[in-house]
Amino acid sequence: MKTRSLLTAAALLAPIAVFAQEPEAIAAATHAGEVQWGLAFALFGAAIATFVSCIGSIIGVSVTGQAGAGLLTEKPELAGKVITLMVLPGSQGLYGMVIALLFIFNYADVINGEVAISVSQGVAILAACLPVAFTCVTSGPYQAKVCAAGMHMLAKDEKMTGRVITMAALVETYALLGFLISFFMLNNFKGGIL
């Protein structure tokens, strides 16, 4: 499984190594139809931030939904607490979306073609989007496992809700750290590009 993941990552990142060797300076005016690789890499980074984070949330909400369905068949009065635990792994997708929106709003001049960026600048923006993507795709499913285990605790004693949410929030902390790193990196790069 790890070898397969490494090969997939190498195949996805190989074009970066090829295109990063382009000259640093690019023409201010681009020709119609010419591919702007810097912009392509930057947009790819924003897309990765969103869809990879959302994959973590999809898996997480699915796992907690399955555990919650089992609990609600036995104790339907716990619906509010179960839904609260189901929502927690969904926040990772929001973190990725916020990073993509930050790119769209902060780099509108680049997206509109008013400012051209080099390949290395595009790769830097892509790299800035990776922390939120990787932390969210991993923390979502693990947070869901904590929430699902917490639902088993609630089945025995519904007064444990606060403890369960606290345990799940500890996993959320690392998704938040990835979000903050991506947020600060994107804001820091803006000064050097625009």
C-alpha positions as CSV (number, residue, x, y, z in Angstrom):
1,M,0.0,0.0,0.0
2,K,2.8,2.4,0.9
3,T,4.7,1.7,-2.3
4,R,1.6,2.3,-4.3
5,S,1.0,5.7,-2.5
6,L,4.7,6.7,-3.1
7,L,4.4,5.8,-6.8
8,T,1.2,7.8,-7.1
9,A,2.8,10.8,-5.4
10,A,5.9,10.6,-7.6
11,A,3.8,10.5,-10.7
12,L,1.9,13.5,-9.6
13,L,4.9,15.5,-8.6
14,A,7.2,14.6,-11.5
15,P,5.9,17.5,-13.8
16,I,6.8,19.9,-11.1
17,A,10.5,18.9,-11.3
18,V,10.4,19.3,-15.1
19,F,8.7,22.6,-15.3
20,A,10.5,24.1,-12.3
21,Q,13.6,24.2,-14.5
22,E,12.1,26.9,-16.7
23,P,13.9,30.3,-16.6
24,E,12.8,32.4,-13.7
25,A,11.8,35.5,-15.7
26,I,8.6,35.3,-17.7
27,A,7.3,37.9,-20.2
28,A,4.8,40.4,-18.7
29,A,2.5,40.0,-21.7
30,T,1.6,36.4,-22.5
31,H,0.6,35.3,-25.9
32,A,-2.9,34.1,-26.6
33,G,-3.2,30.4,-26.1
34,E,0.2,30.1,-24.3
35,V,0.1,27.9,-21.2
36,Q,0.9,29.8,-18.0
37,W,2.5,27.0,-16.0
38,G,2.9,29.1,-12.9
39,L,-0.8,29.8,-12.8
40,A,-1.6,26.2,-13.6
41,F,0.4,25.0,-10.6
42,A,-1.2,27.6,-8.3
43,L,-4.7,26.7,-9.4
44,F,-3.8,23.0,-9.0
45,G,-2.7,23.8,-5.4
46,A,-6.0,25.5,-4.6
47,A,-7.9,22.6,-6.1
48,I,-5.9,20.1,-4.1
49,A,-6.5,22.1,-0.9
50,T,-10.3,21.7,-1.4
51,F,-10.8,18.3,-2.9
52,V,-8.3,16.4,-0.7
53,S,-9.6,18.0,2.4
54,C,-13.1,17.2,1.4
55,I,-12.2,13.6,0.8
56,G,-11.1,13.4,4.5
57,S,-14.4,14.9,5.5
58,I,-16.4,12.6,3.3
59,I,-14.7,9.6,4.9
60,G,-15.1,11.0,8.4
61,V,-18.7,11.9,8.2
62,S,-19.5,8.5,6.6
63,V,-17.8,6.6,9.4
64,T,-19.5,8.6,12.1
65,G,-22.8,8.3,10.3
66,Q,-22.6,4.5,10.2
67,A,-21.7,4.4,13.9
68,G,-24.5,6.9,14.7
69,A,-27.1,4.9,12.8
70,G,-26.4,1.9,15.0
71,L,-26.7,4.0,18.2
72,L,-29.9,5.8,17.1
73,T,-31.7,2.5,16.5
74,E,-31.2,1.7,20.2
75,K,-31.5,5.2,21.6
76,P,-33.2,7.7,19.3
77,E,-33.3,10.3,22.1
78,L,-29.5,10.8,21.5
79,A,-30.0,12.2,18.0
80,G,-28.7,15.7,18.8
81,K,-25.5,14.4,20.4
82,V,-25.0,11.9,17.5
83,I,-25.4,14.7,14.9
84,T,-23.0,16.9,16.8
85,L,-20.4,14.1,16.7
86,M,-21.1,13.5,13.0
87,V,-20.5,17.2,12.1
88,L,-17.0,17.3,13.7
89,P,-15.1,15.5,10.9
90,G,-16.9,17.6,8.3
91,S,-14.9,20.7,9.3
92,Q,-11.8,19.6,7.5
93,G,-13.4,20.1,4.2
94,L,-14.2,23.7,5.2
95,Y,-10.5,24.4,6.1
96,G,-9.5,23.4,2.6
97,M,-12.2,25.4,1.0
98,V,-11.2,28.5,3.0
99,I,-7.6,28.2,1.7
100,A,-8.8,27.9,-1.9
101,L,-11.0,30.9,-1.4
102,L,-8.1,32.8,0.1
103,F,-6.1,32.1,-3.1
104,I,-9.0,33.1,-5.3
105,F,-9.6,36.4,-3.6
106,N,-5.9,37.3,-2.8
107,Y,-4.5,36.4,-6.2
108,A,-7.4,37.6,-8.4
109,D,-4.9,39.6,-10.5
110,V,-3.0,36.5,-11.3
111,I,-6.1,34.5,-12.1
112,N,-7.4,37.3,-14.4
113,G,-4.1,37.4,-16.3
114,E,-3.2,40.9,-15.2
115,V,-0.1,39.6,-13.4
116,A,2.0,36.7,-14.6
117,I,3.8,34.4,-12.2
118,S,6.7,32.2,-12.8
119,V,6.6,28.4,-12.5
120,S,8.6,28.5,-9.2
121,Q,6.0,31.0,-7.8
122,G,3.2,28.7,-8.9
123,V,4.9,25.8,-7.3
124,A,5.4,27.8,-4.1
125,I,1.7,28.5,-4.0
126,L,0.9,24.8,-4.6
127,A,3.3,23.9,-1.8
128,A,1.5,26.4,0.5
129,C,-1.8,24.5,-0.1
130,L,-0.4,21.1,0.8
131,P,-0.3,21.4,4.6
132,V,-4.0,21.9,4.9
133,A,-4.7,19.2,2.3
134,F,-2.6,16.5,4.0
135,T,-3.5,17.3,7.6
136,C,-7.2,17.4,6.8
137,V,-7.3,14.2,4.7
138,T,-5.6,12.3,7.5
139,S,-7.3,13.9,10.5
140,G,-10.9,13.6,9.2
141,P,-11.0,9.8,9.2
142,Y,-9.1,9.6,12.5
143,Q,-11.4,12.1,14.1
144,A,-14.3,10.0,12.9
145,K,-12.8,6.9,14.6
146,V,-12.7,8.9,17.9
147,C,-16.3,10.1,17.4
148,A,-17.5,6.6,16.6
149,A,-15.8,5.2,19.7
150,G,-17.4,8.1,21.6
151,M,-20.8,7.0,20.4
152,H,-20.1,3.6,22.0
153,M,-19.4,5.5,25.2
154,L,-22.6,7.5,24.8
155,A,-24.6,4.2,24.4
156,K,-23.5,3.3,28.0
157,D,-23.6,6.7,29.6
158,E,-24.9,9.8,27.7
159,K,-23.3,12.1,30.3
160,M,-20.0,11.5,28.6
161,T,-20.8,13.9,25.7
162,G,-18.4,16.6,26.8
163,R,-15.5,14.1,27.2
164,V,-16.2,12.6,23.8
165,I,-16.2,16.1,22.1
166,T,-13.0,17.0,23.9
167,M,-11.3,13.8,22.6
168,A,-12.4,14.5,19.1
169,A,-11.3,18.2,19.3
170,L,-7.8,17.0,20.1
171,V,-7.6,15.4,16.7
172,E,-9.1,18.5,15.1
173,T,-6.1,20.5,16.5
174,Y,-3.8,19.1,13.9
175,A,-6.1,19.9,11.0
176,L,-6.2,23.4,12.4
177,L,-2.4,23.6,12.5
178,G,-2.2,22.6,8.8
179,F,-4.8,25.2,8.0
180,L,-2.9,27.9,9.8
181,I,0.4,27.0,8.1
182,S,-1.3,27.1,4.7
183,F,-3.0,30.4,5.6
184,F,0.2,32.1,6.7
185,M,2.2,30.8,3.8
186,L,-0.3,32.1,1.2
187,N,-0.5,35.5,2.9
188,N,3.3,35.6,3.1
189,F,3.8,34.8,-0.6
190,K,1.4,37.4,-1.7
191,G,3.8,40.2,-0.9
192,G,6.5,38.7,-3.1
193,I,4.3,38.1,-6.1
194,L,1.9,41.0,-6.4
